[in-house]
Amino acid sequence: MILVSSSSSSVENAHVVPTSGIVRNDPYISINVDPNIIIGSNALSLGFQLSFGSLGAFQLQSELRQLARDASFKLVRINDILKSQWIPTLMPCTQFNETTRTGIYDWTAVDDIVGKILEIQAEPLVCLGAFTDGIAMVPPGMFIDPVVNLPNPESYAAYGLEWIKHFKSKGWNVRYYEIFNEPWSYFGWEPVNFSKLNDYMLLFNAAANNMRQENSNLVISFDFICRKPVMDYWLTHGGAHVDSLNFHKYDAWIVGQRTDAEMFARADSDYFGTWPMGRSVVEARQVWLNARGKSLPLICSESNFDAAYANGTDTKIQQVAGAVWLAMVMRNEILAGISYHIYFELSGNYYKDSYGFGMINYMGENGFAPWYPYYVQKMLGSNLSPNDTLVETRCSSEDLRTLGWVHNGILDVLLICKTDQSVTVNMQGVGDQPLNIFKIDNSIPWENARIQTGAIASTEPLVLNGYTVALIQEPVPQ
């Protein structure tokens, strides 16, 4: 299987390099693959956020949209309360009448973005509303109750309904919605203010119920439902059904807050263990199933290496360390049965000693150049589909994480090296066909990120030069 198509800019910039190198005296790390032992089925598809660094570029630049299509992203998150240097706003309601609960709407910008999302064969996830300083951001003219800092639930429900009616009139099946981004910034994380949570819940209930009356196939949720005290309150105090369990995963909030080793440990533990939600996201799904009788899809609707931005973002986001962290997170999501991982965000450019949160560098007149997180997601997005069979892999070292699956008759083995020391890998259980190798590591500087390709005999050892994400492929052994 060819990972990089001939139409992609990636292959033009690819370096064909020896993947085995000089065999060193390090003890071999054994990786045993058994495609006959099935351990599960993949549910994961990938997505990205269109936000400040990428919304306008995605609208205006076909090259960026082609890069997104090449990586087979399937879900794209957008916010109605958003401004950028290219697009003034994605808020379609130019004036809301509180008395009649109707509004004046201009859908031009929304239709342009959603149409282009559909063109790359992805679906939109529309996040309605946000909070700033604990006060709801809403359409102009909509009344905010100064006591609770929220709009009237019926008014907001009328606004939400207009989105559903509009897309229905266009013949577009826009299914995914969130009601307010990060509502914990309103009702609190630790501790949770349950009075405010109840006020938010009443707003959510009204909006979700109104929207579902127009389209019963919607997937409506919010990105903090997995938090233990929030879900427990929701289930016992009349919270409306949600159709997915959404969460955001960032493992640091300050540049340099944690070492690489600490970040890699959090890639394995946070949200997949009890911290910071009070229960793992998989346990949250079981709790919902026990209470409401329905097993819901899990969606990581926003994620990146860290969330630091006030004094510039962390350049490790774009480096191999950030790509290793990302690969570990998505591996855990595959094993946990998560349905979508949305990366925050698609592209960025140099500003304030950083490159934003993007996975693709926007270089103005010089176009776009992917960074290492893009290549990691392309390795997976182009070679992994829902219902692909997951197969057993065993590794003799904690320095590596592995994952195996079968996609279109090809055995794929993902190798993630989380040590910055060179290691030698011996693959066992593969067939006698040559192994195709696609990888990223620090041998090519991150500022000029490239995917490396090569091939070795199945009996030949493979040297990984420190932090590495590699995809090994061969036809399924008979």
C-alpha positions in Angstrom: 0.0 0.0 0.0 1.3 3.5 -0.9 0.9 5.8 2.1 1.5 9.0 0.2 -0.3 9.5 -3.1 1.5 10.9 -6.1 -0.9 14.0 -6.0 0.2 15.0 -2.5 2.8 17.6 -1.7 4.2 15.2 0.8 5.7 12.8 -1.7 7.4 15.7 -3.5 9.2 16.5 -0.2 9.7 13.0 0.9 13.2 11.7 1.6 13.9 8.1 0.8 16.4 7.0 3.5 17.9 3.8 4.9 15.7 2.7 7.7 18.0 0.1 9.2 21.2 2.0 9.5 24.1 0.5 11.4 23.1 -2.3 13.8 24.3 -1.3 17.2 25.2 -3.2 20.2 22.0 -2.2 22.0 19.8 -5.1 23.1 17.1 -5.7 20.6 13.6 -4.7 21.4 11.3 -7.5 20.3 7.9 -6.7 18.7 5.7 -9.7 18.2 2.8 -9.3 15.9 0.0 -11.9 15.5 -2.6 -10.9 12.9 -4.6 -14.1 13.8 -5.4 -12.8 17.3 -8.1 -10.1 17.1 -8.2 -7.8 20.1 -11.0 -5.4 18.9 -12.3 -3.2 16.2 -11.4 0.4 15.4 -13.9 3.1 15.9 -11.6 6.2 15.5 -11.7 8.8 12.8 -9.8 12.0 12.8 -10.7 15.7 12.6 -9.6 19.2 13.2 -10.7 22.6 14.5 -11.1 25.6 12.3 -10.3 28.5 14.5 -8.3 31.8 14.5 -5.2 30.3 12.7 -7.0 28.4 10.0 -10.6 29.4 9.5 -10.0 32.1 6.8 -7.2 30.1 5.2 -9.4 27.1 4.9 -12.0 29.2 3.2 -9.7 30.9 0.8 -6.9 28.4 0.1 -7.6 25.3 -2.0 -4.1 24.0 -1.2 -5.0 23.8 2.6 -8.2 22.1 1.8 -6.4 19.5 -0.3 -4.0 18.8 2.5 -7.0 18.2 4.8 -8.6 15.9 2.2 -5.3 14.0 1.7 -5.2 13.0 5.4 -8.8 11.8 5.3 -10.1 14.0 8.1 -13.7 13.2 8.8 -15.0 15.8 11.4 -14.3 19.5 11.4 -15.3 21.6 14.5 -16.4 25.2 14.0 -17.7 27.9 16.4 -20.5 30.4 15.8 -18.8 32.9 18.2 -15.6 33.4 16.4 -13.7 36.2 14.7 -10.6 36.1 12.6 -8.6 38.4 10.4 -10.3 36.9 7.3 -13.8 36.3 8.4 -15.5 38.9 10.7 -17.8 36.3 12.3 -19.5 32.9 11.8 -22.5 34.3 13.7 -25.4 34.1 11.2 -27.9 36.1 13.4 -27.2 39.7 12.8 -30.1 40.9 15.1 -32.2 38.9 17.5 -35.7 40.1 18.6 -36.2 39.0 22.2 -40.0 39.7 22.1 -40.8 37.6 19.1 -37.8 35.2 19.6 -37.0 35.6 15.9 -34.0 37.1 14.2 -32.4 38.4 11.0 -30.0 35.9 9.6 -27.2 36.0 7.0 -25.9 32.5 6.4 -23.3 33.5 3.7 -20.1 32.8 5.8 -21.5 29.7 7.4 -22.6 28.2 4.1 -19.3 28.9 2.6 -17.3 27.2 5.3 -19.8 24.2 5.8 -19.9 23.7 2.0 -16.1 23.5 1.8 -16.1 21.1 4.8 -18.5 18.8 2.9 -16.3 19.1 -0.2 -13.4 17.5 1.5 -15.7 14.6 2.5 -15.9 15.6 6.1 -18.8 16.6 8.4 -19.1 19.7 10.5 -19.4 19.8 14.3 -21.0 23.1 15.1 -20.3 24.5 18.6 -23.0 27.1 19.4 -22.0 29.7 22.0 -19.1 30.3 24.3 -18.4 32.1 27.6 -16.1 35.0 28.3 -15.5 36.0 31.9 -18.3 33.7 32.9 -20.9 35.5 30.7 -22.6 33.9 27.7 -21.7 35.2 24.3 -24.9 35.2 22.2 -26.4 36.7 19.1 -26.7 40.5 19.1 -29.9 41.6 20.6 -30.4 38.5 22.7 -31.1 39.3 26.4 -28.7 38.1 29.0 -30.1 37.7 32.5 -27.7 39.6 34.7 -28.5 37.3 37.7 -27.4 34.1 36.0 -25.4 35.5 33.0 -27.2 33.3 30.6 -29.8 34.0 27.9 -33.4 32.9 28.3 -33.5 29.2 27.5 -36.4 29.5 25.1 -34.7 32.3 23.2 -31.5 30.3 22.8 -33.6 27.3 21.8 -35.1 29.4 19.0 -31.7 30.4 17.8 -30.5 26.7 17.8 -33.6 25.7 15.9 -32.7 28.1 13.1 -29.5 26.3 12.4 -31.3 23.0 12.0 -34.0 24.5 9.8 -31.4 26.3 7.6 -29.3 23.2 6.9 -32.5 21.2 6.3 -33.5 23.7 3.7 -30.1 23.3 2.0 -30.4 19.5 2.0 -27.2 19.2 4.1 -27.1 16.5 6.8 -25.3 18.5 9.5 -25.6 16.2 12.5 -23.1 17.2 15.2 -23.6 20.0 17.7 -22.3 21.2 21.0 -24.1 23.7 23.2 -21.5 26.2 24.4 -17.8 25.7 24.3 -16.2 24.6 27.5 -19.1 25.4 29.8 -17.0 24.6 32.8 -15.7 28.2 32.5 -19.3 29.1 33.5 -20.2 26.6 36.2 -16.7 25.7 37.4 -14.3 22.7 37.2 -13.2 22.2 40.8 -15.4 22.8 42.5 -18.5 22.7 40.4 -21.1 25.3 41.2 -24.3 23.2 41.0 -26.6 26.1 40.9 -24.9 27.4 37.8 -24.7 23.8 36.4 -28.5 23.6 36.8 -29.0 26.9 35.0 -26.8 25.7 32.1 -28.7 22.4 32.1 -32.0 24.1 31.7 -30.6 26.0 28.7 -29.2 22.9 27.2 -32.4 21.0 27.7 -34.5 23.7 25.9 -32.0 24.0 23.0 -31.5 20.3 22.5 -35.2 19.5 22.7 -36.1 22.2 20.2 -33.4 21.2 17.7 -34.4 17.5 17.9 -38.0 18.3 17.0 -36.8 19.5 13.6 -34.3 16.7 13.1 -34.3 13.5 15.2 -31.0 12.3 13.9 -28.8 15.0 15.6 -25.8 14.2 17.7 -25.9 16.9 20.5 -23.7 17.1 23.5 -21.2 19.4 25.3 -17.5 19.0 26.1 -17.7 18.5 29.9 -20.3 15.8 30.3 -17.7 13.2 31.2 -16.7 15.0 34.4 -17.9 12.9 37.3 -19.9 15.5 39.4 -21.3 17.0 36.2 -22.6 13.6 34.8 -23.8 12.5 38.2 -25.9 15.7 38.6 -27.1 15.6 35.0 -28.4 12.0 35.4 -30.2 12.6 38.7 -31.6 16.1 38.1 -33.4 15.8 34.7 -30.6 16.6 32.3 -31.7 15.9 28.7 -30.2 13.0 26.8 -26.9 13.6 25.1 -26.0 11.7 22.0 -22.2 11.5 22.5 -19.8 12.0 25.4 -17.5 14.8 24.5 -14.3 16.0 26.2 -11.2 18.1 25.6 -7.7 16.8 26.2 -4.7 19.0 26.8 -2.0 17.7 29.1 -0.3 21.0 30.1 -1.3 24.6 30.3 2.1 26.4 30.5 5.0 26.2 28.1 7.6 23.9 29.6 5.3 22.9 32.4 6.3 19.3 32.2 9.1 17.2 30.8 8.7 15.1 27.7 8.5 12.0 29.9 5.8 13.5 32.0 3.8 14.5 28.9 4.1 11.0 27.5 2.9 9.6 30.8 -0.1 11.9 30.7 -0.8 10.8 27.1 -1.4 7.3 28.5 -3.1 8.3 31.7 -5.2 11.5 31.6 -8.8 10.9 30.6 -8.0 7.2 30.1 -7.6 6.9 33.9 -9.6 8.7 36.6 -7.7 12.1 36.3 -9.0 14.7 35.6 -12.6 13.8 35.1 -13.0 11.8 38.3 -13.5 8.6 36.2 -12.1 7.6 32.8 -14.1 8.4 29.7 -14.7 4.7 29.2 -16.1 4.4 32.7 -18.3 7.5 32.0 -19.7 5.7 29.0 -20.6 2.7 31.2 -22.2 5.0 33.8 -24.4 6.6 31.1 -25.3 3.1 29.8 -26.3 1.9 33.2 -28.4 5.0 33.9 -30.0 5.7 30.5 -29.7 2.3 28.7 -27.6 3.6 25.7 -23.9 3.2 25.0 -22.8 6.5 23.5 -19.9 7.3 21.2 -17.0 9.2 22.8 -15.7 12.3 21.0 -12.5 14.1 21.9 -13.7 17.4 20.4 -10.6 19.4 21.1 -7.0 18.4 21.8 -3.4 19.4 21.6 -0.1 19.0 23.4 -0.8 21.9 25.7 -3.1 24.9 25.9 -0.5 27.7 26.6 -1.1 30.8 24.4 -0.9 34.0 26.4 2.9 34.6 25.8 3.1 32.4 22.7 2.4 28.8 22.1 4.7 25.9 22.7 6.9 25.0 19.7 6.9 21.4 20.9 3.4 21.2 19.5 5.0 21.2 16.0 8.1 19.2 16.9 8.7 15.4 17.1 8.0 15.4 20.8 4.6 16.8 20.2 4.0 14.3 17.4 5.0 11.4 19.7 2.5 12.6 22.3 -0.2 12.9 19.7 0.4 9.4 18.4 0.3 8.0 21.9 -3.0 9.8 22.6 -4.6 8.5 19.4 -3.3 5.0 20.1 -5.1 5.1 23.4 -8.2 6.4 21.8 -8.3 3.5 19.4 -7.9 1.0 22.2 -10.6 2.8 24.2 -13.1 2.7 21.3 -13.3 6.5 20.9 -15.0 7.7 17.7 -13.4 11.0 16.9 -10.2 12.9 17.8 -10.4 16.6 16.8 -7.0 18.4 16.7 -6.9 22.0 17.7 -6.2 23.3 15.0 -5.6 22.9 11.2 -3.0 25.6 10.4 -1.0 28.4 12.0 1.7 30.9 11.2 4.5 32.6 13.0 3.3 35.1 15.6 4.5 36.2 19.0 7.5 33.8 19.1 5.2 30.8 18.3 3.4 29.1 15.4 0.0 28.8 17.2 -1.6 25.4 17.6 -1.7 24.4 14.0 -0.5 21.2 12.4 0.3 22.9 9.1 2.5 26.0 8.6 0.9 28.8 6.6 3.8 30.7 4.9 1.8 33.4 3.1 2.9 33.6 -0.6 5.0 30.4 -0.1 1.9 28.3 0.6 1.6 25.6 3.2 4.0 23.1 4.8 2.9 20.3 7.1 4.5 19.9 10.5 5.1 16.6 12.2 1.6 16.3 13.8 0.0 16.4 10.4 2.2 13.5 9.1 1.2 11.4 12.2 -2.4 12.0 11.4 -2.0 11.3 7.8 -0.3 8.0 8.6 -3.4 7.0 10.5 -6.1 8.8 8.6 -5.0 7.3 5.2 -4.5 3.8 6.5 -7.1 3.3 9.3 -10.9 3.1 9.0 -13.8 2.4 11.3 -14.3 -1.4 11.7 -10.7 -2.2 10.8 -9.6 -5.3 12.8 -7.2 -4.6 15.6 -4.6 -7.4 16.1 -2.3 -8.3 18.9 1.1 -6.8 19.3 3.5 -7.4 22.1 6.6 -5.3 22.9 9.5 -6.2 25.2 10.3 -2.6 26.2 8.4 0.3 27.8 10.3 2.7 25.5 8.0 1.8 22.7 4.2 1.7 22.2 2.8 -0.4 19.5 -0.5 -1.0 17.8 -1.5 -3.4 15.0 -4.5 -3.5 12.6 -5.6 -4.8 9.2 -6.7 -2.3 6.6 -7.7 -3.4 3.1 -5.6 -6.5 3.2 -2.6 -4.7 4.6 -1.1 -5.4 8.0 -0.2 -2.1 9.7 2.0 -1.8 12.7 2.4 1.6 14.5 5.6 2.1 16.4 6.0 5.0 18.8 9.4 5.5 20.3 9.1 7.7 23.4 12.8 7.7 24.3 15.3 10.1 22.8 17.9 7.3 22.7 18.5 5.1 19.6 16.9 1.7 19.9 17.1 -1.4 17.6 13.8 -3.2 16.9 13.4 -6.8 15.8 10.0 -7.5 14.2 8.6 -11.0 14.7 5.4 -12.5 13.4 5.4 -10.6 10.1 5.5 -12.5 6.8 8.5 -12.8 4.5 7.5 -9.8 2.2 9.6 -6.6 2.5 8.3 -4.2 5.1 7.5 -0.7 3.9 8.4 2.0 6.4 7.0 5.4 6.8 8.3 7.5 9.7 9.2 10.8 11.2 12.0 11.5 13.7 14.5 14.2 14.6 16.9 13.3 11.8 15.1 16.0 9.7 14.6 19.3 11.7 11.0 20.1 12.6 11.2 23.4 10.8 11.5 21.4 7.5 9.3 18.5 8.5 9.3 15.6 6.1 8.0 12.1 6.1 10.7 9.5 5.4 10.0 6.4 3.4 12.0 3.2 2.8 11.8 -0.6 2.9 13.7 -3.4 4.7 13.6 -7.2 4.6 11.2 -8.6 7.2 14.2 -10.3 9.0 16.3 -7.1 9.1 16.5 -5.1 12.3 15.2 -1.6 12.4 17.0 1.2 14.1 14.8 4.0 15.5 16.8 7.2 16.1 15.2 8.5 19.3 11.7 10.0 19.2 10.0 8.3 16.3 6.5 7.6 14.9 6.7 4.9 12.3 4.1 2.9 10.3 5.2 -0.5 9.1 3.2 -2.2 6.4 3.1 -5.5 4.5 0.4 -7.6 3.0 -1.3 -9.7 5.6 0.8 -12.9 6.0 -1.0 -16.0 4.7 
